[in-house]
């Protein structure tokens, strides 16, 4: 009998929907307080997950969900960068 592969479930910080790693994208804050999109899911640092779409990312930004997740004030320029990055991996 084959064992069922366990898929790690993550929760979107914007809409609270749970999904597997493929439908969510990881955002990481590293030790230097740099915040960036981590499509590989392997970067070191504190991670937060959002659905891999602009709606949820925008929602997370507007509701300051990242500020809470990372316990810091995230600058607008960083948010703009995240949206740009998401568009790149989306297409
Ligand atoms: Zn979502």
PDB file of the backbone (N, CA, C, O) and the ligand in Angstrom, with CONECT records:
HET     ZN  A 101       1
ATOM      1  N   UNK A   1       0.839  -1.206   0.000  1.00  0.00           N
ATOM      2  CA  UNK A   1       0.000   0.000   0.000  1.00  0.00           C
ATOM      3  C   UNK A   1       0.873   1.255   0.000  1.00  0.00           C
ATOM      4  O   UNK A   1       1.877   1.336   0.707  1.00  0.00           O
ATOM      5  N   UNK A   2       0.465   2.221  -0.805  1.00  0.00           N
ATOM      6  CA  UNK A   2       1.267   3.430  -0.890  1.00  0.00           C
ATOM      7  C   UNK A   2       0.803   4.472   0.116  1.00  0.00           C
ATOM      8  O   UNK A   2      -0.388   4.695   0.332  1.00  0.00           O
ATOM      9  N   UNK A   3       1.781   5.081   0.702  1.00  0.00           N
ATOM     10  CA  UNK A   3       1.453   6.137   1.669  1.00  0.00           C
ATOM     11  C   UNK A   3       1.012   7.399   0.940  1.00  0.00           C
ATOM     12  O   UNK A   3       1.550   7.755  -0.108  1.00  0.00           O
ATOM     13  N   UNK A   4       0.036   8.053   1.510  1.00  0.00           N
ATOM     14  CA  UNK A   4      -0.412   9.326   0.943  1.00  0.00           C
ATOM     15  C   UNK A   4       0.639  10.394   1.198  1.00  0.00           C
ATOM     16  O   UNK A   4       1.138  10.547   2.313  1.00  0.00           O
ATOM     17  N   UNK A   5       0.957  11.115   0.160  1.00  0.00           N
ATOM     18  CA  UNK A   5       1.928  12.189   0.340  1.00  0.00           C
ATOM     19  C   UNK A   5       1.275  13.355   1.073  1.00  0.00           C
ATOM     20  O   UNK A   5       0.191  13.814   0.714  1.00  0.00           O
ATOM     21  N   UNK A   6       1.946  13.804   2.075  1.00  0.00           N
ATOM     22  CA  UNK A   6       1.390  14.911   2.843  1.00  0.00           C
ATOM     23  C   UNK A   6       1.785  16.234   2.185  1.00  0.00           C
ATOM     24  O   UNK A   6       2.966  16.529   2.002  1.00  0.00           O
ATOM     25  N   UNK A   7       0.778  17.010   1.841  1.00  0.00           N
ATOM     26  CA  UNK A   7       1.045  18.324   1.261  1.00  0.00           C
ATOM     27  C   UNK A   7       0.886  19.374   2.353  1.00  0.00           C
ATOM     28  O   UNK A   7      -0.175  19.484   2.968  1.00  0.00           O
ATOM     29  N   UNK A   8       1.941  20.143   2.590  1.00  0.00           N
ATOM     30  CA  UNK A   8       1.829  21.152   3.650  1.00  0.00           C
ATOM     31  C   UNK A   8       0.778  22.200   3.300  1.00  0.00           C
ATOM     32  O   UNK A   8       0.769  22.746   2.197  1.00  0.00           O
ATOM     33  N   UNK A   9      -0.089  22.466   4.240  1.00  0.00           N
ATOM     34  CA  UNK A   9      -1.135  23.451   4.013  1.00  0.00           C
ATOM     35  C   UNK A   9      -0.714  24.808   4.573  1.00  0.00           C
ATOM     36  O   UNK A   9      -0.192  24.911   5.683  1.00  0.00           O
ATOM     37  N   UNK A  10      -0.951  25.816   3.792  1.00  0.00           N
ATOM     38  CA  UNK A  10      -0.630  27.179   4.231  1.00  0.00           C
ATOM     39  C   UNK A  10      -1.886  28.021   4.199  1.00  0.00           C
ATOM     40  O   UNK A  10      -2.851  27.705   3.503  1.00  0.00           O
ATOM     41  N   UNK A  11      -1.859  29.084   4.953  1.00  0.00           N
ATOM     42  CA  UNK A  11      -3.035  29.941   4.995  1.00  0.00           C
ATOM     43  C   UNK A  11      -2.702  31.330   4.464  1.00  0.00           C
ATOM     44  O   UNK A  11      -1.706  31.947   4.842  1.00  0.00           O
ATOM     45  N   UNK A  12      -3.565  31.793   3.581  1.00  0.00           N
ATOM     46  CA  UNK A  12      -3.407  33.135   3.013  1.00  0.00           C
ATOM     47  C   UNK A  12      -3.685  34.174   4.104  1.00  0.00           C
ATOM     48  O   UNK A  12      -4.704  34.105   4.791  1.00  0.00           O
ATOM     49  N   UNK A  13      -2.771  35.137   4.256  1.00  0.00           N
ATOM     50  CA  UNK A  13      -2.961  36.133   5.309  1.00  0.00           C
ATOM     51  C   UNK A  13      -4.013  37.167   4.922  1.00  0.00           C
ATOM     52  O   UNK A  13      -4.437  37.965   5.759  1.00  0.00           O
ATOM     53  N   UNK A  14      -4.437  37.157   3.652  1.00  0.00           N
ATOM     54  CA  UNK A  14      -5.462  38.122   3.227  1.00  0.00           C
ATOM     55  C   UNK A  14      -6.864  37.546   3.356  1.00  0.00           C
ATOM     56  O   UNK A  14      -7.722  38.147   4.002  1.00  0.00           O
ATOM     57  N   UNK A  15      -7.104  36.391   2.752  1.00  0.00           N
ATOM     58  CA  UNK A  15      -8.465  35.853   2.727  1.00  0.00           C
ATOM     59  C   UNK A  15      -8.644  34.660   3.660  1.00  0.00           C
ATOM     60  O   UNK A  15      -9.746  34.124   3.775  1.00  0.00           O
ATOM     61  N   UNK A  16      -7.566  34.240   4.327  1.00  0.00           N
ATOM     62  CA  UNK A  16      -7.603  33.157   5.319  1.00  0.00           C
ATOM     63  C   UNK A  16      -7.922  31.783   4.732  1.00  0.00           C
ATOM     64  O   UNK A  16      -8.165  30.828   5.470  1.00  0.00           O
ATOM     65  N   UNK A  17      -7.921  31.691   3.410  1.00  0.00           N
ATOM     66  CA  UNK A  17      -8.185  30.408   2.781  1.00  0.00           C
ATOM     67  C   UNK A  17      -6.933  29.548   2.840  1.00  0.00           C
ATOM     68  O   UNK A  17      -5.818  30.021   2.617  1.00  0.00           O
ATOM     69  N   UNK A  18      -7.141  28.287   3.144  1.00  0.00           N
ATOM     70  CA  UNK A  18      -6.008  27.381   3.186  1.00  0.00           C
ATOM     71  C   UNK A  18      -5.766  26.772   1.818  1.00  0.00           C
ATOM     72  O   UNK A  18      -6.706  26.465   1.085  1.00  0.00           O
ATOM     73  N   UNK A  19      -4.523  26.605   1.490  1.00  0.00           N
ATOM     74  CA  UNK A  19      -4.202  25.977   0.221  1.00  0.00           C
ATOM     75  C   UNK A  19      -2.852  25.317   0.305  1.00  0.00           C
ATOM     76  O   UNK A  19      -2.146  25.470   1.302  1.00  0.00           O
ATOM     77  N   UNK A  20      -2.484  24.589  -0.718  1.00  0.00           N
ATOM     78  CA  UNK A  20      -1.163  23.990  -0.697  1.00  0.00           C
ATOM     79  C   UNK A  20      -0.153  25.007  -1.218  1.00  0.00           C
ATOM     80  O   UNK A  20      -0.494  26.124  -1.604  1.00  0.00           O
ATOM     81  N   UNK A  21       1.094  24.573  -1.210  1.00  0.00           N
ATOM     82  CA  UNK A  21       2.164  25.498  -1.555  1.00  0.00           C
ATOM     83  C   UNK A  21       2.057  26.052  -2.978  1.00  0.00           C
ATOM     84  O   UNK A  21       2.598  27.115  -3.285  1.00  0.00           O
ATOM     85  N   UNK A  22       1.357  25.321  -3.831  1.00  0.00           N
ATOM     86  CA  UNK A  22       1.309  25.754  -5.227  1.00  0.00           C
ATOM     87  C   UNK A  22       0.369  26.927  -5.448  1.00  0.00           C
ATOM     88  O   UNK A  22       0.618  27.776  -6.304  1.00  0.00           O
ATOM     89  N   UNK A  23      -0.711  26.975  -4.678  1.00  0.00           N
ATOM     90  CA  UNK A  23      -1.679  28.045  -4.909  1.00  0.00           C
ATOM     91  C   UNK A  23      -1.344  29.298  -4.102  1.00  0.00           C
ATOM     92  O   UNK A  23      -1.907  30.370  -4.326  1.00  0.00           O
ATOM     93  N   UNK A  24      -0.418  29.139  -3.165  1.00  0.00           N
ATOM     94  CA  UNK A  24      -0.018  30.288  -2.362  1.00  0.00           C
ATOM     95  C   UNK A  24       1.422  30.650  -2.683  1.00  0.00           C
ATOM     96  O   UNK A  24       2.217  29.815  -3.114  1.00  0.00           O
ATOM     97  N   UNK A  25       1.729  31.907  -2.462  1.00  0.00           N
ATOM     98  CA  UNK A  25       3.109  32.323  -2.679  1.00  0.00           C
ATOM     99  C   UNK A  25       3.674  32.824  -1.355  1.00  0.00           C
ATOM    100  O   UNK A  25       2.986  33.471  -0.565  1.00  0.00           O
ATOM    101  N   UNK A  26       4.933  32.508  -1.139  1.00  0.00           N
ATOM    102  CA  UNK A  26       5.570  32.867   0.132  1.00  0.00           C
ATOM    103  C   UNK A  26       6.232  34.236   0.035  1.00  0.00           C
ATOM    104  O   UNK A  26       6.902  34.556  -0.947  1.00  0.00           O
ATOM    105  N   UNK A  27       6.032  35.015   1.056  1.00  0.00           N
ATOM    106  CA  UNK A  27       6.727  36.293   1.169  1.00  0.00           C
ATOM    107  C   UNK A  27       7.621  36.185   2.395  1.00  0.00           C
ATOM    108  O   UNK A  27       7.178  35.754   3.459  1.00  0.00           O
ATOM    109  N   UNK A  28       8.858  36.573   2.243  1.00  0.00           N
ATOM    110  CA  UNK A  28       9.839  36.355   3.299  1.00  0.00           C
ATOM    111  C   UNK A  28      10.431  37.662   3.798  1.00  0.00           C
ATOM    112  O   UNK A  28      10.688  38.589   3.029  1.00  0.00           O
ATOM    113  N   UNK A  29      10.636  37.707   5.084  1.00  0.00           N
ATOM    114  CA  UNK A  29      11.453  38.773   5.664  1.00  0.00           C
ATOM    115  C   UNK A  29      12.721  38.131   6.198  1.00  0.00           C
ATOM    116  O   UNK A  29      12.661  37.236   7.042  1.00  0.00           O
ATOM    117  N   UNK A  30      13.854  38.576   5.718  1.00  0.00           N
ATOM    118  CA  UNK A  30      15.103  37.976   6.189  1.00  0.00           C
ATOM    119  C   UNK A  30      15.685  38.783   7.351  1.00  0.00           C
ATOM    120  O   UNK A  30      15.087  39.751   7.820  1.00  0.00           O
ATOM    121  N   UNK A  31      16.854  38.360   7.795  1.00  0.00           N
ATOM    122  CA  UNK A  31      17.475  38.982   8.967  1.00  0.00           C
ATOM    123  C   UNK A  31      17.751  40.463   8.767  1.00  0.00           C
ATOM    124  O   UNK A  31      17.760  41.241   9.721  1.00  0.00           O
ATOM    125  N   UNK A  32      17.974  40.839   7.520  1.00  0.00           N
ATOM    126  CA  UNK A  32      18.278  42.243   7.235  1.00  0.00           C
ATOM    127  C   UNK A  32      17.005  43.087   7.086  1.00  0.00           C
ATOM    128  O   UNK A  32      17.050  44.260   6.717  1.00  0.00           O
ATOM    129  N   UNK A  33      15.859  42.440   7.389  1.00  0.00           N
ATOM    130  CA  UNK A  33      14.561  43.100   7.227  1.00  0.00           C
ATOM    131  C   UNK A  33      14.220  43.398   5.776  1.00  0.00           C
ATOM    132  O   UNK A  33      13.398  44.272   5.501  1.00  0.00           O
ATOM    133  N   UNK A  34      14.833  42.692   4.855  1.00  0.00           N
ATOM    134  CA  UNK A  34      14.416  42.773   3.458  1.00  0.00           C
ATOM    135  C   UNK A  34      13.190  41.907   3.285  1.00  0.00           C
ATOM    136  O   UNK A  34      13.114  40.800   3.819  1.00  0.00           O
ATOM    137  N   UNK A  35      12.233  42.416   2.536  1.00  0.00           N
ATOM    138  CA  UNK A  35      11.022  41.641   2.300  1.00  0.00           C
ATOM    139  C   UNK A  35      10.906  41.382   0.808  1.00  0.00           C
ATOM    140  O   UNK A  35      10.986  42.301  -0.007  1.00  0.00           O
ATOM    141  N   UNK A  36      10.718  40.133   0.468  1.00  0.00           N
ATOM    142  CA  UNK A  36      10.683  39.792  -0.949  1.00  0.00           C
ATOM    143  C   UNK A  36       9.834  38.558  -1.182  1.00  0.00           C
ATOM    144  O   UNK A  36       9.548  37.788  -0.264  1.00  0.00           O
ATOM    145  N   UNK A  37       9.435  38.390  -2.451  1.00  0.00           N
ATOM    146  CA  UNK A  37       8.661  37.227  -2.847  1.00  0.00           C
ATOM    147  C   UNK A  37       9.600  36.033  -2.989  1.00  0.00           C
ATOM    148  O   UNK A  37      10.701  36.155  -3.525  1.00  0.00           O
ATOM    149  N   UNK A  38       9.158  34.902  -2.510  1.00  0.00           N
ATOM    150  CA  UNK A  38      10.010  33.722  -2.528  1.00  0.00           C
ATOM    151  C   UNK A  38       9.290  32.568  -3.215  1.00  0.00           C
ATOM    152  O   UNK A  38       8.740  31.687  -2.554  1.00  0.00           O
ATOM    153  N   UNK A  39       9.297  32.577  -4.553  1.00  0.00           N
ATOM    154  CA  UNK A  39       8.547  31.539  -5.287  1.00  0.00           C
ATOM    155  C   UNK A  39       9.079  30.129  -5.030  1.00  0.00           C
ATOM    156  O   UNK A  39       8.342  29.156  -5.189  1.00  0.00           O
ATOM    157  N   UNK A  40      10.335  30.008  -4.638  1.00  0.00           N
ATOM    158  CA  UNK A  40      10.893  28.676  -4.388  1.00  0.00           C
ATOM    159  C   UNK A  40      10.488  28.163  -3.005  1.00  0.00           C
ATOM    160  O   UNK A  40      10.505  26.957  -2.757  1.00  0.00           O
ATOM    161  N   UNK A  41      10.124  29.085  -2.103  1.00  0.00           N
ATOM    162  CA  UNK A  41       9.755  28.696  -0.743  1.00  0.00           C
ATOM    163  C   UNK A  41      10.930  28.257   0.092  1.00  0.00           C
ATOM    164  O   UNK A  41      10.753  27.624   1.133  1.00  0.00           O
ATOM    165  N   UNK A  42      12.128  28.585  -0.348  1.00  0.00           N
ATOM    166  CA  UNK A  42      13.311  28.068   0.341  1.00  0.00           C
ATOM    167  C   UNK A  42      14.183  29.132   0.987  1.00  0.00           C
ATOM    168  O   UNK A  42      15.187  28.819   1.627  1.00  0.00           O
ATOM    169  N   UNK A  43      13.803  30.376   0.818  1.00  0.00           N
ATOM    170  CA  UNK A  43      14.637  31.435   1.389  1.00  0.00           C
ATOM    171  C   UNK A  43      14.565  31.410   2.909  1.00  0.00           C
ATOM    172  O   UNK A  43      13.534  31.072   3.489  1.00  0.00           O
ATOM    173  N   UNK A  44      15.674  31.772   3.543  1.00  0.00           N
ATOM    174  CA  UNK A  44      15.695  31.829   5.001  1.00  0.00           C
ATOM    175  C   UNK A  44      14.970  33.069   5.493  1.00  0.00           C
ATOM    176  O   UNK A  44      15.018  34.128   4.869  1.00  0.00           O
ATOM    177  N   UNK A  45      14.314  32.917   6.597  1.00  0.00           N
ATOM    178  CA  UNK A  45      13.652  34.068   7.189  1.00  0.00           C
ATOM    179  C   UNK A  45      12.241  33.731   7.603  1.00  0.00           C
ATOM    180  O   UNK A  45      11.809  32.580   7.541  1.00  0.00           O
ATOM    181  N   UNK A  46      11.534  34.758   8.027  1.00  0.00           N
ATOM    182  CA  UNK A  46      10.166  34.579   8.466  1.00  0.00           C
ATOM    183  C   UNK A  46       9.252  34.667   7.263  1.00  0.00           C
ATOM    184  O   UNK A  46       9.348  35.606   6.472  1.00  0.00           O
ATOM    185  N   UNK A  47       8.365  33.691   7.119  1.00  0.00           N
ATOM    186  CA  UNK A  47       7.522  33.657   5.937  1.00  0.00           C
ATOM    187  C   UNK A  47       6.060  33.934   6.232  1.00  0.00           C
ATOM    188  O   UNK A  47       5.548  33.618   7.306  1.00  0.00           O
ATOM    189  N   UNK A  48       5.404  34.532   5.250  1.00  0.00           N
ATOM    190  CA  UNK A  48       3.954  34.692   5.299  1.00  0.00           C
ATOM    191  C   UNK A  48       3.434  34.284   3.927  1.00  0.00           C
ATOM    192  O   UNK A  48       4.132  34.418   2.922  1.00  0.00           O
ATOM    193  N   UNK A  49       2.214  33.791   3.896  1.00  0.00           N
ATOM    194  CA  UNK A  49       1.696  33.288   2.625  1.00  0.00           C
ATOM    195  C   UNK A  49       0.473  34.063   2.172  1.00  0.00           C
ATOM    196  O   UNK A  49      -0.388  34.427   2.973  1.00  0.00           O
ATOM    197  N   UNK A  50       0.415  34.309   0.861  1.00  0.00           N
ATOM    198  CA  UNK A  50      -0.797  34.865   0.259  1.00  0.00           C
ATOM    199  C   UNK A  50      -1.103  34.071  -0.997  1.00  0.00           C
ATOM    200  O   UNK A  50      -0.210  33.467  -1.592  1.00  0.00           O
ATOM    201  N   UNK A  51      -2.376  34.074  -1.404  1.00  0.00           N
ATOM    202  CA  UNK A  51      -2.737  33.453  -2.663  1.00  0.00           C
ATOM    203  C   UNK A  51      -1.923  34.117  -3.773  1.00  0.00           C
ATOM    204  O   UNK A  51      -1.638  35.313  -3.722  1.00  0.00           O
ATOM    205  N   UNK A  52      -1.564  33.332  -4.755  1.00  0.00           N
ATOM    206  CA  UNK A  52      -0.741  33.853  -5.838  1.00  0.00           C
ATOM    207  C   UNK A  52      -1.572  34.648  -6.828  1.00  0.00           C
ATOM    208  O   UNK A  52      -1.609  34.331  -8.017  1.00  0.00           O
ATOM    209  N   UNK A  53      -2.232  35.671  -6.339  1.00  0.00           N
ATOM    210  CA  UNK A  53      -2.936  36.577  -7.238  1.00  0.00           C
ATOM    211  C   UNK A  53      -2.900  37.994  -6.679  1.00  0.00           C
ATOM    212  O   UNK A  53      -2.679  38.223  -5.490  1.00  0.00           O
ATOM    213  N   UNK A  54      -3.126  38.923  -7.584  1.00  0.00           N
ATOM    214  CA  UNK A  54      -2.999  40.332  -7.211  1.00  0.00           C
ATOM    215  C   UNK A  54      -4.045  40.762  -6.189  1.00  0.00           C
ATOM    216  O   UNK A  54      -3.786  41.613  -5.338  1.00  0.00           O
ATOM    217  N   UNK A  55      -5.223  40.166  -6.285  1.00  0.00           N
ATOM    218  CA  UNK A  55      -6.314  40.553  -5.391  1.00  0.00           C
ATOM    219  C   UNK A  55      -5.911  40.330  -3.928  1.00  0.00           C
ATOM    220  O   UNK A  55      -6.048  41.218  -3.086  1.00  0.00           O
ATOM    221  N   UNK A  56      -5.417  39.137  -3.656  1.00  0.00           N
ATOM    222  CA  UNK A  56      -5.064  38.830  -2.277  1.00  0.00           C
ATOM    223  C   UNK A  56      -3.837  39.609  -1.819  1.00  0.00           C
ATOM    224  O   UNK A  56      -3.760  40.045  -0.671  1.00  0.00           O
ATOM    225  N   UNK A  57      -2.897  39.776  -2.710  1.00  0.00           N
ATOM    226  CA  UNK A  57      -1.709  40.540  -2.326  1.00  0.00           C
ATOM    227  C   UNK A  57      -2.097  41.984  -2.013  1.00  0.00           C
ATOM    228  O   UNK A  57      -1.633  42.559  -1.029  1.00  0.00           O
ATOM    229  N   UNK A  58      -2.947  42.561  -2.854  1.00  0.00           N
ATOM    230  CA  UNK A  58      -3.398  43.932  -2.609  1.00  0.00           C
ATOM    231  C   UNK A  58      -4.179  44.027  -1.301  1.00  0.00           C
ATOM    232  O   UNK A  58      -4.032  44.974  -0.529  1.00  0.00           O
ATOM    233  N   UNK A  59      -5.007  43.020  -1.082  1.00  0.00           N
ATOM    234  CA  UNK A  59      -5.805  42.997   0.132  1.00  0.00           C
ATOM    235  C   UNK A  59      -4.908  42.899   1.371  1.00  0.00           C
ATOM    236  O   UNK A  59      -5.141  43.571   2.376  1.00  0.00           O
ATOM    237  N   UNK A  60      -3.900  42.066   1.280  1.00  0.00           N
ATOM    238  CA  UNK A  60      -2.967  41.914   2.393  1.00  0.00           C
ATOM    239  C   UNK A  60      -2.236  43.225   2.660  1.00  0.00           C
ATOM    240  O   UNK A  60      -1.953  43.578   3.805  1.00  0.00           O
ATOM    241  N   UNK A  61      -1.940  43.935   1.576  1.00  0.00           N
ATOM    242  CA  UNK A  61      -1.244  45.214   1.710  1.00  0.00           C
ATOM    243  C   UNK A  61      -2.161  46.240   2.367  1.00  0.00           C
ATOM    244  O   UNK A  61      -1.766  46.935   3.304  1.00  0.00           O
ATOM    245  N   UNK A  62      -3.389  46.325   1.864  1.00  0.00           N
ATOM    246  CA  UNK A  62      -4.328  47.317   2.389  1.00  0.00           C
ATOM    247  C   UNK A  62      -4.684  47.075   3.844  1.00  0.00           C
ATOM    248  O   UNK A  62      -4.843  48.015   4.623  1.00  0.00           O
ATOM    249  N   UNK A  63      -4.807  45.808   4.201  1.00  0.00           N
ATOM    250  CA  UNK A  63      -5.195  45.503   5.580  1.00  0.00           C
ATOM    251  C   UNK A  63      -3.981  45.439   6.507  1.00  0.00           C
ATOM    252  O   UNK A  63      -4.104  45.116   7.689  1.00  0.00           O
ATOM    253  N   UNK A  64      -2.812  45.750   5.956  1.00  0.00           N
ATOM    254  CA  UNK A  64      -1.555  45.727   6.708  1.00  0.00           C
ATOM    255  C   UNK A  64      -1.267  44.367   7.334  1.00  0.00           C
ATOM    256  O   UNK A  64      -0.669  44.268   8.405  1.00  0.00           O
ATOM    257  N   UNK A  65      -1.704  43.335   6.645  1.00  0.00           N
ATOM    258  CA  UNK A  65      -1.481  41.983   7.156  1.00  0.00           C
ATOM    259  C   UNK A  65       0.007  41.656   7.230  1.00  0.00           C
ATOM    260  O   UNK A  65       0.446  40.913   8.108  1.00  0.00           O
ATOM    261  N   UNK A  66       0.767  42.211   6.312  1.00  0.00           N
ATOM    262  CA  UNK A  66       2.208  41.943   6.339  1.00  0.00           C
ATOM    263  C   UNK A  66       2.864  42.629   7.540  1.00  0.00           C
ATOM    264  O   UNK A  66       3.781  42.085   8.155  1.00  0.00           O
ATOM    265  N   UNK A  67       2.381  43.820   7.860  1.00  0.00           N
ATOM    266  CA  UNK A  67       2.932  44.518   9.018  1.00  0.00           C
ATOM    267  C   UNK A  67       2.777  43.664  10.272  1.00  0.00           C
ATOM    268  O   UNK A  67       3.666  43.603  11.121  1.00  0.00           O
ATOM    269  N   UNK A  68       1.621  43.007  10.362  1.00  0.00           N
ATOM    270  CA  UNK A  68       1.386  42.150  11.519  1.00  0.00           C
ATOM    271  C   UNK A  68       2.223  40.888  11.444  1.00  0.00           C
ATOM    272  O   UNK A  68       2.818  40.461  12.433  1.00  0.00           O
ATOM    273  N   UNK A  69       2.262  40.294  10.255  1.00  0.00           N
ATOM    274  CA  UNK A  69       2.989  39.036  10.096  1.00  0.00           C
ATOM    275  C   UNK A  69       4.480  39.219  10.376  1.00  0.00           C
ATOM    276  O   UNK A  69       5.132  38.346  10.950  1.00  0.00           O
ATOM    277  N   UNK A  70       5.002  40.368   9.962  1.00  0.00           N
ATOM    278  CA  UNK A  70       6.446  40.582  10.113  1.00  0.00           C
ATOM    279  C   UNK A  70       6.779  41.478  11.298  1.00  0.00           C
ATOM    280  O   UNK A  70       7.948  41.742  11.577  1.00  0.00           O
ATOM    281  N   UNK A  71       5.762  41.937  11.983  1.00  0.00           N
ATOM    282  CA  UNK A  71       5.952  42.785  13.168  1.00  0.00           C
ATOM    283  C   UNK A  71       6.821  43.998  12.869  1.00  0.00           C
ATOM    284  O   UNK A  71       7.741  44.320  13.621  1.00  0.00           O
ATOM    285  N   UNK A  72       6.522  44.658  11.775  1.00  0.00           N
ATOM    286  CA  UNK A  72       7.242  45.887  11.439  1.00  0.00           C
ATOM    287  C   UNK A  72       6.407  46.695  10.451  1.00  0.00           C
ATOM    288  O   UNK A  72       5.471  46.179   9.841  1.00  0.00           O
ATOM    289  N   UNK A  73       6.759  47.959  10.307  1.00  0.00           N
ATOM    290  CA  UNK A  73       6.094  48.774   9.302  1.00  0.00           C
ATOM    291  C   UNK A  73       6.741  48.525   7.957  1.00  0.00           C
ATOM    292  O   UNK A  73       7.937  48.751   7.774  1.00  0.00           O
ATOM    293  N   UNK A  74       5.936  48.058   7.021  1.00  0.00           N
ATOM    294  CA  UNK A  74       6.474  47.755   5.708  1.00  0.00           C
ATOM    295  C   UNK A  74       6.244  48.961   4.796  1.00  0.00           C
ATOM    296  O   UNK A  74       5.128  49.464   4.669  1.00  0.00           O
ATOM    297  N   UNK A  75       7.321  49.402   4.171  1.00  0.00           N
ATOM    298  CA  UNK A  75       7.229  50.598   3.331  1.00  0.00           C
ATOM    299  C   UNK A  75       6.457  50.328   2.040  1.00  0.00           C
ATOM    300  O   UNK A  75       6.449  49.214   1.516  1.00  0.00           O
ATOM    301  N   UNK A  76       5.810  51.384   1.548  1.00  0.00           N
ATOM    302  CA  UNK A  76       5.031  51.275   0.312  1.00  0.00           C
ATOM    303  C   UNK A  76       5.874  50.799  -0.862  1.00  0.00           C
ATOM    304  O   UNK A  76       5.403  50.050  -1.718  1.00  0.00           O
ATOM    305  N   UNK A  77       7.129  51.242  -0.891  1.00  0.00           N
ATOM    306  CA  UNK A  77       7.988  50.859  -2.016  1.00  0.00           C
ATOM    307  C   UNK A  77       8.198  49.343  -2.035  1.00  0.00           C
ATOM    308  O   UNK A  77       8.330  48.735  -3.097  1.00  0.00           O
ATOM    309  N   UNK A  78       8.225  48.750  -0.849  1.00  0.00           N
ATOM    310  CA  UNK A  78       8.380  47.296  -0.774  1.00  0.00           C
ATOM    311  C   UNK A  78       7.130  46.614  -1.313  1.00  0.00           C
ATOM    312  O   UNK A  78       7.213  45.622  -2.039  1.00  0.00           O
ATOM    313  N   UNK A  79       5.987  47.150  -0.955  1.00  0.00           N
ATOM    314  CA  UNK A  79       4.733  46.587  -1.446  1.00  0.00           C
ATOM    315  C   UNK A  79       4.643  46.654  -2.964  1.00  0.00           C
ATOM    316  O   UNK A  79       4.220  45.705  -3.624  1.00  0.00           O
ATOM    317  N   UNK A  80       5.053  47.800  -3.498  1.00  0.00           N
ATOM    318  CA  UNK A  80       5.018  47.939  -4.958  1.00  0.00           C
ATOM    319  C   UNK A  80       5.922  46.910  -5.615  1.00  0.00           C
ATOM    320  O   UNK A  80       5.603  46.342  -6.660  1.00  0.00           O
ATOM    321  N   UNK A  81       7.045  46.692  -4.978  1.00  0.00           N
ATOM    322  CA  UNK A  81       7.985  45.706  -5.494  1.00  0.00           C
ATOM    323  C   UNK A  81       7.375  44.296  -5.465  1.00  0.00           C
ATOM    324  O   UNK A  81       7.540  43.519  -6.405  1.00  0.00           O
ATOM    325  N   UNK A  82       6.680  43.987  -4.390  1.00  0.00           N
ATOM    326  CA  UNK A  82       6.043  42.670  -4.276  1.00  0.00           C
ATOM    327  C   UNK A  82       5.010  42.469  -5.384  1.00  0.00           C
ATOM    328  O   UNK A  82       4.916  41.392  -5.972  1.00  0.00           O
ATOM    329  N   UNK A  83       4.239  43.519  -5.659  1.00  0.00           N
ATOM    330  CA  UNK A  83       3.231  43.420  -6.716  1.00  0.00           C
ATOM    331  C   UNK A  83       3.888  43.203  -8.077  1.00  0.00           C
ATOM    332  O   UNK A  83       3.410  42.419  -8.898  1.00  0.00           O
ATOM    333  N   UNK A  84       4.995  43.915  -8.299  1.00  0.00           N
ATOM    334  CA  UNK A  84       5.743  43.723  -9.547  1.00  0.00           C
ATOM    335  C   UNK A  84       6.229  42.286  -9.675  1.00  0.00           C
ATOM    336  O   UNK A  84       6.098  41.657 -10.725  1.00  0.00           O
ATOM    337  N   UNK A  85       6.791  41.785  -8.582  1.00  0.00           N
ATOM    338  CA  UNK A  85       7.331  40.432  -8.594  1.00  0.00           C
ATOM    339  C   UNK A  85       6.242  39.397  -8.861  1.00  0.00           C
ATOM    340  O   UNK A  85       6.447  38.421  -9.582  1.00  0.00           O
ATOM    341  N   UNK A  86       5.072  39.642  -8.252  1.00  0.00           N
ATOM    342  CA  UNK A  86       3.979  38.700  -8.431  1.00  0.00           C
ATOM    343  C   UNK A  86       3.542  38.643  -9.890  1.00  0.00           C
ATOM    344  O   UNK A  86       3.227  37.578 -10.421  1.00  0.00           O
ATOM    345  N   UNK A  87       3.530  39.818 -10.528  1.00  0.00           N
ATOM    346  CA  UNK A  87       3.141  39.844 -11.937  1.00  0.00           C
ATOM    347  C   UNK A  87       4.093  39.028 -12.779  1.00  0.00           C
ATOM    348  O   UNK A  87       3.692  38.387 -13.750  1.00  0.00           O
ATOM    349  N   UNK A  88       5.367  39.054 -12.397  1.00  0.00           N
ATOM    350  CA  UNK A  88       6.365  38.306 -13.168  1.00  0.00           C
ATOM    351  C   UNK A  88       6.142  36.798 -13.059  1.00  0.00           C
ATOM    352  O   UNK A  88       6.235  36.080 -14.054  1.00  0.00           O
ATOM    353  N   UNK A  89       5.848  36.320 -11.849  1.00  0.00           N
ATOM    354  CA  UNK A  89       5.688  34.875 -11.725  1.00  0.00           C
ATOM    355  C   UNK A  89       4.303  34.417 -12.167  1.00  0.00           C
ATOM    356  O   UNK A  89       4.085  33.242 -12.462  1.00  0.00           O
ATOM    357  N   UNK A  90       3.364  35.378 -12.208  1.00  0.00           N
ATOM    358  CA  UNK A  90       1.997  35.066 -12.603  1.00  0.00           C
ATOM    359  C   UNK A  90       1.905  34.751 -14.099  1.00  0.00           C
ATOM    360  O   UNK A  90       1.149  33.876 -14.521  1.00  0.00           O
ATOM    361  N   UNK A  91       2.676  35.468 -14.871  1.00  0.00           N
ATOM    362  CA  UNK A  91       2.567  35.316 -16.322  1.00  0.00           C
ATOM    363  C   UNK A  91       3.388  34.148 -16.835  1.00  0.00           C
ATOM    364  O   UNK A  91       3.403  33.885 -18.037  1.00  0.00           O
TER     365      UNK A  91
HETATM  366 ZN    ZN A 101      -6.033  34.696  -0.447  1.00  0.00          ZN
END
